[in-house]
């Protein structure tokens, strides 16, 4: 079916909640995808950090095929082997003792919010329920998680929001301390803000939050939906900072491109969830967990060290462009989660790159965000940087 026909049917039948690019993608292998007209693209979006190992990674594909022939779904009223194996892997690799499985990052953050409130009420009484979150954060699109998200553009039209959240600037410990009161039960933060603009904390920020939570008997929640499973060059981003949270949320790359989310917690905290406290019909289903087990096992030390090398190389190449073009304000990142801040709108840049066969992403209007597979090669990075150079050169010529 031709692309324009597919797009027409989309517009007739599907809710208009996305500003889509006029391309129909039909196949993917590694870093490449192809559209319905046969055009090839290099994918530096990776399903917004979901396809950490690229498209149709053989270990994930084979795990899905095998599991689909055995057991796709049963209720969580019963035990299944893939869910047990995935939980065992996650607890072994992390600070956590317990895992709750769901289907997405928003659901994982919902579970974290509920657990933080339940734990606090179990231990400190009914008046402790507020959670401090950060400006430019992003925690999901449900009513609870947009209420936790401290960006007004996500709130408009959905008021009244859920009560119980206080917003403070990111990367400022003094304002966090001032915001704490008798109702505070937790601090929720992304170790690196993704949708907010790839914002990196200063070295002592997360450590400072950990110390505040210890001293005030608050829970520390890390939203690692975008940073987790190797994206920053460590399996979890918190490992860069020498501390660990009480609760952590994961999704996106957790299933290597298959929808699955998880909330992890220390045993003492997790015991506030008892049968009936929380649930998810499809959470931790055998098919998604089989993909998750394969994805977790595939992100080994070799992949993580490669991610660090490629991230450093990519940032060096982008900083050379910054030296060349005055409208590039900043280049920042960790591992293969990289942002380039511009002083001009970024959408036009992404459209021009797509015309040349490169899919890139932008966020916060003026920040190009690069999230390639962790297996990206230097030659792929070089190709993209050369295209960016061409596009930037054209932008300069148009403005002069």
C-alpha positions in Angstrom: 0.0 0.0 0.0 1.4 3.4 -1.0 2.4 5.8 1.8 -0.2 8.5 1.0 -3.0 5.9 1.2 -1.7 4.6 4.6 -1.4 8.2 5.9 -5.0 9.0 4.7 -6.3 5.9 6.6 -4.4 6.9 9.7 -5.9 10.3 9.6 -9.4 8.9 9.3 -9.1 6.1 11.9 -6.5 7.0 14.5 -6.6 9.7 17.2 -4.6 12.7 16.3 -2.2 12.6 19.3 1.1 12.6 17.4 2.7 15.0 15.0 4.0 12.4 12.6 6.5 12.7 9.8 5.1 11.7 6.4 6.9 8.3 6.1 5.6 4.7 6.6 8.3 2.5 8.1 7.9 -1.2 7.3 11.2 -3.0 8.1 14.3 -2.6 10.4 17.6 -4.3 10.9 20.3 -3.0 13.3 20.6 0.8 12.9 18.7 0.9 9.6 14.9 1.1 8.8 13.2 1.1 5.4 10.0 2.8 4.4 7.1 1.5 2.2 8.8 3.1 -0.9 12.0 1.2 -0.2 14.0 4.2 1.1 16.7 3.4 3.7 17.2 5.5 6.9 19.8 5.4 9.6 17.8 5.4 12.9 19.3 7.7 15.6 16.0 7.7 17.5 15.8 4.0 18.4 12.1 4.2 19.2 13.0 7.0 21.7 15.6 4.9 23.4 13.5 1.7 23.3 15.5 -0.3 20.7 18.8 -0.2 22.6 20.2 -3.1 20.5 18.8 -1.9 17.2 16.0 -3.3 15.2 15.2 -7.1 15.2 18.2 -8.1 17.3 18.5 -11.8 16.7 18.6 -12.8 20.4 15.4 -10.8 21.1 13.7 -12.0 17.9 14.5 -15.7 18.5 13.3 -15.4 22.2 10.0 -14.0 21.0 9.5 -16.7 18.4 10.3 -19.4 20.9 8.0 -18.0 23.6 5.2 -17.2 21.2 5.0 -20.9 20.4 4.9 -21.9 24.1 2.9 -19.4 26.2 2.0 -15.8 25.4 -0.2 -14.7 28.3 -1.7 -16.0 31.5 -3.0 -14.1 34.6 -0.6 -13.0 37.3 -2.7 -15.3 39.5 -0.1 -17.9 38.4 3.7 -18.2 38.3 5.6 -18.2 35.0 9.2 -18.9 34.3 10.1 -15.9 32.1 8.9 -13.4 34.8 10.9 -15.2 37.5 14.0 -15.2 35.3 13.7 -11.5 34.4 13.1 -10.5 38.0 16.2 -12.5 39.1 18.3 -10.8 36.5 17.1 -7.3 37.5 17.6 -7.8 41.2 21.1 -9.3 40.6 22.2 -6.3 38.5 20.7 -3.6 40.8 20.3 -2.4 44.3 16.7 -3.8 44.5 15.3 -6.8 46.2 11.8 -6.8 44.6 10.3 -6.1 41.2 6.8 -5.2 40.1 6.1 -5.6 36.3 3.8 -3.5 34.2 3.7 -2.4 30.6 5.2 1.1 30.3 7.2 3.9 31.9 4.1 5.7 33.0 2.7 2.6 34.7 6.1 2.0 36.4 6.0 5.6 37.7 2.4 5.2 38.8 3.5 2.1 40.8 6.4 4.1 42.3 4.1 6.9 43.4 1.6 4.5 45.0 4.3 2.6 46.8 6.0 5.8 48.1 2.6 6.9 49.5 1.7 3.5 50.9 5.1 3.0 52.6 5.0 6.5 54.1 1.5 6.0 55.5 2.4 2.6 56.8 5.4 3.9 58.6 4.7 7.6 59.4 1.0 8.2 59.3 -1.6 9.5 56.8 -0.4 13.1 56.4 2.8 12.2 54.5 2.0 11.9 50.8 3.7 14.7 48.9 6.5 14.0 46.4 9.0 16.6 45.2 9.8 16.5 41.5 11.9 18.7 39.3 11.3 21.4 36.7 11.7 20.1 33.1 11.0 16.5 34.4 8.9 14.0 32.5 7.3 11.0 34.2 4.5 9.9 31.8 1.1 10.8 30.4 -1.4 9.5 32.9 -3.1 12.0 35.2 -0.8 11.0 38.1 2.4 11.1 36.0 1.6 14.4 34.3 0.9 15.7 37.7 4.4 14.6 38.7 5.8 16.1 35.5 6.9 19.7 36.2 6.3 21.0 32.7 3.2 23.2 32.2 2.8 22.3 28.6 1.8 18.7 29.6 -0.8 20.0 32.1 -2.8 22.2 29.8 -6.4 21.0 29.3 -6.2 18.2 31.9 -6.7 20.2 35.1 -7.4 19.7 37.9 -4.2 17.7 38.4 -3.6 15.1 41.1 -2.7 16.8 44.4 0.5 15.9 46.2 3.4 17.1 44.1 5.8 20.0 44.7 8.0 21.3 41.9 11.5 22.7 42.3 14.4 23.5 39.9 16.6 20.7 38.8 20.2 20.6 39.9 19.7 22.8 43.0 19.9 21.1 46.4 19.1 24.2 48.4 15.6 24.6 47.0 14.9 20.9 47.6 15.7 21.3 51.3 13.4 24.4 51.5 10.5 22.5 49.8 10.5 19.7 52.3 7.7 19.9 54.9 5.8 17.5 57.2 3.8 16.2 54.3 6.8 15.2 52.2 7.3 11.4 51.6 9.7 11.2 48.6 11.8 12.9 46.1 11.4 11.7 42.5 14.0 12.5 39.8 15.5 11.4 36.5 19.2 11.0 36.9 19.5 12.6 33.5 16.5 14.5 32.2 15.5 13.2 28.8 12.4 15.0 27.5 13.4 18.1 29.4 16.5 18.5 27.2 19.1 15.9 28.1 20.0 17.8 31.3 23.0 16.4 33.2 23.2 16.9 37.0 26.3 18.3 38.6 28.5 15.7 40.2 27.2 16.1 43.8 23.5 16.6 43.0 22.2 13.1 43.2 24.5 12.3 46.1 23.1 15.3 47.9 19.5 14.2 47.3 20.5 10.8 48.7 21.8 12.4 51.9 18.7 14.6 52.2 16.5 11.6 52.0 18.5 9.7 54.6 18.4 12.6 57.0 14.7 13.4 56.5 13.6 9.8 56.3 12.3 10.2 52.7 12.3 7.8 49.8 14.5 8.5 46.8 12.9 7.5 43.5 15.0 7.4 40.3 13.0 7.4 37.1 15.4 5.5 34.8 12.8 4.8 32.1 15.0 6.5 29.5 18.5 6.1 31.1 18.3 2.4 32.2 19.6 -0.7 30.5 22.9 0.7 29.3 21.9 3.9 27.6 24.5 6.0 29.6 27.4 3.5 29.4 26.5 1.9 32.7 23.7 -0.6 33.1 21.8 1.9 35.3 22.6 5.6 35.3 22.7 5.8 39.1 25.9 3.7 39.0 27.8 6.8 37.6 27.1 8.7 40.9 28.1 6.2 43.6 24.7 6.0 45.2 21.4 4.1 44.9 17.7 4.9 45.2 15.0 3.3 47.3 12.8 2.8 44.2 13.6 2.8 40.5 11.5 2.7 37.4 12.4 1.1 34.1 10.7 0.7 30.7 11.7 1.6 27.1 14.8 -0.5 26.4 13.9 -3.0 29.1 12.3 -5.3 26.5 14.6 -4.4 23.6 11.7 -2.7 21.8 8.9 -4.9 23.3 6.5 -3.1 25.7 7.3 -3.8 29.3 7.9 -1.7 32.4 9.1 -2.4 35.9 9.3 -0.8 39.3 12.2 -2.0 41.5 12.5 -1.4 45.3 14.4 -2.3 48.4 12.7 -5.1 50.4 11.8 -2.9 53.3 10.0 -0.5 51.0 8.4 -3.1 48.8 6.7 -4.9 51.7 4.1 -2.1 51.8 2.7 -3.6 48.6 0.6 -6.7 49.6 -1.9 -8.7 47.6 -4.5 -6.2 46.3 -2.3 -3.1 46.7 -1.5 -2.9 43.0 -1.8 -5.0 39.8 -1.4 -5.1 36.0 -3.2 -7.6 33.8 -0.5 -7.8 31.2 2.4 -6.8 33.4 5.2 -9.3 33.2 3.5 -11.5 30.7 5.6 -14.4 29.4 6.1 -12.9 25.9 7.4 -9.5 27.1 9.5 -11.1 29.8 11.2 -13.5 27.3 12.2 -10.5 25.2 13.3 -8.7 28.4 15.5 -11.6 29.5 17.2 -11.7 26.0 17.6 -7.9 26.0 19.2 -7.8 29.5 21.6 -10.6 28.7 22.6 -9.0 25.4 23.7 -5.8 27.1 26.9 -7.2 28.4 30.2 -5.5 29.4 31.3 -5.3 25.8 28.2 -3.4 24.8 28.5 -1.0 27.7 32.2 -0.3 27.0 31.3 0.2 23.3 28.5 2.6 24.3 31.0 4.7 26.3 33.5 4.8 23.5 30.9 5.7 20.8 29.3 8.3 23.1 32.7 10.0 23.7 33.4 9.9 20.0 30.0 11.2 19.0 30.2 14.1 21.5 33.7 15.1 20.1 32.3 15.1 16.6 29.3 17.3 17.6 31.5 19.7 19.5 33.5 20.3 16.3 30.2 21.4 14.7 29.6 23.7 17.7 33.0 25.4 17.1 31.9 25.9 13.5 28.3 27.2 13.9 27.3 30.0 16.3 23.7 28.9 16.6 24.8 25.7 18.5 24.8 26.7 22.1 25.8 23.4 23.8 26.5 19.8 23.3 26.0 17.5 26.3 25.4 13.9 27.1 26.4 10.7 28.8 27.0 7.5 26.9 24.7 7.5 23.9 22.1 9.9 25.4 23.2 13.1 23.8 21.7 16.6 23.3 22.6 19.5 21.1 21.1 22.8 22.1 20.4 25.2 19.3 19.3 28.9 19.2 16.9 28.1 16.3 13.9 25.7 16.1 15.0 22.1 15.8 12.1 20.5 13.9 13.3 21.9 10.6 16.7 20.3 11.2 15.1 16.9 11.9 13.0 17.2 8.7 16.1 18.0 6.5 18.0 15.1 8.0 15.1 12.7 7.3 15.1 13.8 3.7 18.8 12.7 3.6 18.1 9.4 5.1 18.7 10.0 8.9 16.1 9.8 11.6 16.9 12.1 14.6 14.7 13.5 17.3 14.3 16.9 19.0 12.8 17.9 22.4 12.1 21.1 24.2 11.7 22.8 20.8 15.4 23.6 20.3 17.4 20.5 21.4 18.4 17.8 19.0 18.4 14.5 20.8 20.5 11.6 19.6 19.6 8.1 20.9 21.2 5.6 18.5 21.5 1.9 19.3 24.2 1.1 21.8 25.8 -0.9 18.9 26.2 2.1 16.6 29.6 2.3 14.7 31.9 5.2 14.1 31.1 5.1 10.4 27.4 5.6 11.2 28.2 8.5 13.5 30.4 10.1 10.8 27.7 9.8 8.2 25.2 11.6 10.4 27.6 14.3 11.5 28.4 15.0 7.8 24.7 15.3 7.0 24.2 17.6 10.0 27.1 19.8 8.7 25.3 20.0 5.3 22.0 20.9 6.9 23.6 23.5 9.2 25.4 25.1 6.3 22.1 25.4 4.4 20.5 27.0 7.5 23.3 29.6 7.6 22.9 30.3 3.8 19.2 30.8 4.2 19.5 33.2 7.1 22.2 35.4 5.3 
